[in-house]
Amino acid sequence: MKIQYILYLSGSNLTKRKLRSVLTIGGMAVGISLIVFLISLGFGLQNMIKSQITDVEALTILDVTKGESTLLALDQNVVDQFKNIDSVNDVSPSLSLSGQIGIQESVTDTAIYGIDPQFISMEGIKVNYGELFSGAEAKEILATSTALNLIGLGDPEAAVGSELDLKLLVPEKIAGTQEEELVAKEVKVVVKGVIIDEDELAIAYVPIKFLESMGFAPDYSEAKVKVEGQQGEDFTLARVKVTDESQLASVRAKIEAMGYQVDSIADTVGQIDKIFLVFQMIMGLFGAIAMFVAAMGSLNTLTVSLLERTREIGVMKALGATSRDIYRLFLVEAIMIGMTGGTIGVLVGYLMGMGVNYGVNYLAARAGGDQVQLFYTPVWFVAAVIGIAFLVSVFTGLYPARRAGKINPLDALRYE
């Protein structure tokens, strides 16, 4: 029997018993839609939380510090060593110190960070008003709105271009000795850009070369390493960036083997992924229970159909249909039920999620809040759900299909 005719007979058998078919397909659709709806909620919440703490670039960056060690150096030689590690593209060293900014009589304490302007994107700095530094040694400053507000510059747009007094304690060697003393130095700087800071921290950024010109030794507090595959001064931090997130672990291991402490936002993201994996498994379990019930309903429908069509099967075999043809007929019916229910379920689950997203965003817009996406359905997840629906259909159809294929035509023709 040709497959086209099997498909025709299967479709005809399902449409003849419309109510039963609708209920069976509906049960399968409910189970699938519940899975899609619940797990899409998990994906949406996961993406929403991750987007609040990082971006794609941040997942390829390592923050390297000396930790508690007083023996390690984080100088230009070490930065060059980081650059020579395979997969490392950029290394952004930085200085951190305390200082004061002020205008006229208004002064406030501020955390000052010296950074390399060419690696400003690696530092995660987003200028909301104004622009970036005009040069590597420019006497310019990027300040948070909180810091500017503390000195009376409450309007961030108007603050751009203002001239501030920057006061720093610069280490200088005492004449005739190897010891150093801190000497207060004050310099005029221009507000080049304003950063809207939700954490309300008083922070300012200046070009690192500008700090060095004032007398600060490049005793960096941090270095950010960007990994990509390219090839003394003592920094406090170095930020390393990798070309590919998959290279993060190997580069991290090499830097840690040198004795340095390495941190990455990917650690936090990994913990979030683990938490939501458990959440999605629990949500999937609830949906799987509903799907199991629907699968039992499909099995029951096919088994009852087998009993009702015993005589019909006998006639078909008497007319030349083989046991394999009958087997394929019932299996195709099971697959039709499952795939139709699966497709409808995916569509309903997706539309439910989009409906909730729209409702939440509508209320958020009315209240003046930000847009969010509570539900997110990846394409690969849709394909996986359709695949599961197909497998469930095959498994539920195997038993009635085997029974139908084994029916003796003589016994079937005598069946009442």
N, C-alpha and C positions, 0 to 999 in steps of 0.2 A: 504494500500500500504506500503510495507516494506521500511525502511529508505534507504537501499542500492539502491533500484530502484529509489527512489526520488533523491538521489545524482547523479545517472547515468543520469536521465532525465535532471536535472539541469545543469550538465556539458555539456550534448549534446546541450541543448538550447543555452548555452553561446558560444560554439564553432561553431555553425551554423551561428551565426552573429558575425564573428570574429572582423571586424573593429569596430563595435559599442561596443563590449565588451572590446577591447583593449583601446579605447578612454575613456570609463567609468572607467575602472581599472586604467588607466594612470592618470586620473584626481584625483582619490582618492590617488594614490601613490604620486603625486606632493604635495597635501595638507599635507600628513603624513610626507613626507621627509622634507618639510619646517619646520614643528613643531620640528622634531628631530634635524635638523641642527641648528636652532636658539636657542633652549633651551639647546642643548649640548654646544653651545658657552657660554651661561650663566654659566653652571656648570663648564666648563673648566676655565673661568676667575675667578670664585669664588674660586676654589681649588688652582689656581695659586697664587692669592693674599694671601689667608690664609696660604699657605705653605711658603710664604716669611716672615711672621711675627711670625709664631708659629709652633709647632709640636703637636702631639697627647698628649704627656706628659704635655705640658704647659697648656692644657685645663683643667687639674685637679689640678692646683696650684693656691693658693691665696697668695698675698703679703700683709702682715699685718704690719702697722706702727702706731706710736702714733699720727700721723697727727700734728695738731697745739697744741695739749694738752701738758701742762707742768706738769700736775698732774698724768698722767698715767705712770706706769713703764712698761718696756718691758724687764723684767729680766728672770733669769732662772726659777723662780717660775711660771711666766706667760707662759713661753714656756712649762713647764710641764702641766699647765692647758690646753693648746692647745692640747697636746698629749692625754689628757684624754677625749677629745671630741669624741663622737661616729663618726666613719668613718675616723678619722685622723690616719694616719700611721706614717708619718715623719714630723718633724719640723726642718727647717734649719735656725738658727739665723746667722746674719752676722753683721760685723762692717764696717763702711765706714768713711774714713778720708782722709785728704790731705797729700801728702808727696812728696819726690823727689827720683828719681833714677839716677844714674850716673855711668860713667866709665871713669877713669882718669880725664880729665878736662871737659868732656861733662856731663852736668846735665840738667834735665828737670823736671818740676812739673808734678805730676801724681796722679790720683785718686786711692787710695789704698782701696781694699776691703778684709776684713778678712772673710774667709768662712771655713766651716767644710768640709774637703776633702771627707768624706764619702757621702756627699750630693751634690757633684759637678755637677751631672747631673741635679739636680733640679735648679741649678743656670743658666742653659742654656749655659754653657761654653763648647766650642768645641776647643780642642787643635789640631792645624793643623801640628805643628812640635814639636818634643819632646814627653814628656809623662806627666802624672799627678804627684801630690806630692807623695813623697816616705813615708811620715809619717805625723801624726797629728801636730807635732811641728817642722817640718823640716824648715830649713832656706833656703827656696826655693821660687821662684816666677814664676807665669804665667803672661806674659805680652803681650799686643797687639803689633802687628807689627808697629803700629804708634808710640807708646812710645819708642820702641827700635830704630826706625829709627831716632828719634829726638836726640838720643845720639850716632849716628854714626854706629849703628848695622843694616845696611840695608838688609843684607842677613839673613832671619829668620832661615834658616837651620843651618848656621854657628853660629848664636847667641845662640843656645841651648848649655848649659854648661858654658857660660860666667859668670864671677863673677862680680856682680854689688854692688855699694854702695847704701844702702837704708837708707834714712834720714827721721825720723818722729819726730813730736813734741808730746812728751809723757807727760800727766798730772801727776804732783807729788805734794803731800801735802807739804806746807811750814811748817817747824818745829815750833811746839808750837802753831799752828793755825789749823783751819778747812778749810782754803782756799787752792786752788791749783794753781800752776803755770806750764806753758808749758816749758818743758826742751827738747832741741834738742838731739836726740840720733841717732847714725849712726851704722849700722851693715852690714856685708857682706852677700849677698844672691846670690844664684846660679839660673840662668835662667833654669828652668826645662822644660818649654814649651812655645810655641809662638802661639798666637791667631791671625789669619788674620781678621782684623776688617774693614769691609766695611764702617763703619761710621767715620773712621779716628779719634778715640778718644784715648787719652793716659790713659790707664787703666792697673792696675796690681792687681793680686790676690795673697794673701798669706794665709797660714793656720791661723785660728783664734786663736788657742792655742799659736802660735808663737807670735802674737801680745800681748796676755795676759801675756806671759813670759817677755815681754819687759816693762810691767807696765800698760798696758791698762786694765781698768776695763771692764768687759763684759757689756758695756753700748751699747747694740746693736742698730743699726740704722734700722734694718729690720729683719723680720722672715718669712720664706717661709714655709707654712704649707701644707704637703702632706696628703691628706685624704685617709685612707684605712681601719680603724677599729681596731687600737691598742690603745692600751692605750697612800740676793739677789744681782743677776747680771742683768744689764739693757742693753738690746740690742736695736739697732736702727731699725732693720727690722727682721721679721720672715716669712719664706716662708712655706706655708702649702700645702701639697699634699693630694688629695682625691683618693680613690680607683676607683670611678666611677664619671664621669662628672655629672651624675644626682644628686649626693650628694653635689655638689658644693654649691647650693643655701642654703641648710639647715645648712651646716657648716659655711658658710659666715654669715648667720643671727645670729648664736650663738656667733661668734667672735665680730660682730658689736654690739651685745647686751652688750658686756663687755666694750664697749666704744672705740674700736680701729677702725682705718680706714683700709678698705680692698679693694684691687684692684686685678683685674684678667684679663689676656689676653682674657678670654672668653667674657668679656664685648665688646672688640673690634671685636672679631669674631661674636658676636651676631649682632652688627651693620652692619657688612659686609653681614651677612646672610639676614638681612632685606632689604638692598639695592638691593641685587641680586634677592631676591624674587620678588620685584617689576619689576626688569629688565626681569626676566623670564616670569612674567605674561604678560608684554607688548609684548615680543617676541611670547609667546604662542597665544596671541590675533591675531597677524598677521597670524600665521599658522592656527588658528581656522577659520579665514575668508576664507582662501583658501580651508580648509576642508569642510566648509559649502557649498561653491560653488560646490565642488566635490560631496557632498551628494545630492545636488539638481540635479546634472547630473545623478547620480545613480537612483534617484526617477523617473526622466524623462524617463530613459532607460527602467525601469521596467513597467512604465505606458504605454509606446508605445508598449512594448512587449505584454502587456495584451490585447491591442486593436487588435494587429496582430494575436493573438492566441485565440481569442474568440471562433472560430469554433472548434479549436483543443481541447479547454477545454470542449466544448459541447460533442464532441466525447468521450473524456475520462470519463466524467460523465455518458454517455449512456452505456459505457462498464463496469461500476461498481465503478469508482473512486468517493470518497466522497468529500464533500466540504472541509473537514479537510485535505484530501490529496492534493487538489489543493492549499489550503492555505499554507501548509507546503512546497509545491513545489516552490512557488514564494518566500517564506521567505528564503528558503535554497539558492536560486539563489542570493538574495540580500546579504546574509552572505558570499557567495563565492566571490562576487565582492568586498565586503568590506575587507574581510580578505586577499584576494590576493593582493589588492591594499595596504593594511596596511603593510603586510609583505615586499612587494617590497619597499614601502616608507621608512620603518625603515632601511632596508638594504642600500638604496640609501643615505638617510640622514647620516647614520653612515659612509659610505665610503667617502662621501663628506667631513665630518669632519676630518676623518683620512688623507684624501688627503691634506687638508689645513695644518694639523699638520705636515705632512711630508715635504710639501713645505716650511713652515716657518722654521722648524728645519734644512732643507738643506741650506737655505739662512743664518741662524744663524751660522751654522758650517763653511760655507765659510767665514763669517765675523769674526769668532772667538768668537761668543757669546754663551750663555748657551742654552741648550735644554729646550723647553717649551711645554706645552700641552694645546693649546687654546681650544680644543674641548674634552669634556669628557661625555660619555654616560653611566650612571649607569644602571645596569641590571633591577632594579625596575622600572626605567623610561621606558625602552623598554617594559616591561610587561604592564605598565599602558597605553602606547600608543596603544599596540595591543588590550587591553581591551576596550579602547575608540573606536577604529575602529570597534570592534565587536558590541558595543552598537549602534553606528551610523548606521551600516548595518541593525541591527534589526529594528531600528526606521524608516529608509527609506523604508524598505520592508513591514512594517505593512499595510500601506494604499493599495498598489496594491495587496497584498496578500489577504486582506479582500474583496476587490472588486472581485477578481478572484474567491474566495470561494463562493460568493453569486450569481454568474452567474447561471441563469436558463438554464438547458441543452436544452430545446426546443427552447428558444429564441436564444441560442448560435448556434444551428444547422441551424437556419434560417438566421443567421448573414452573410452578404456578405461584 
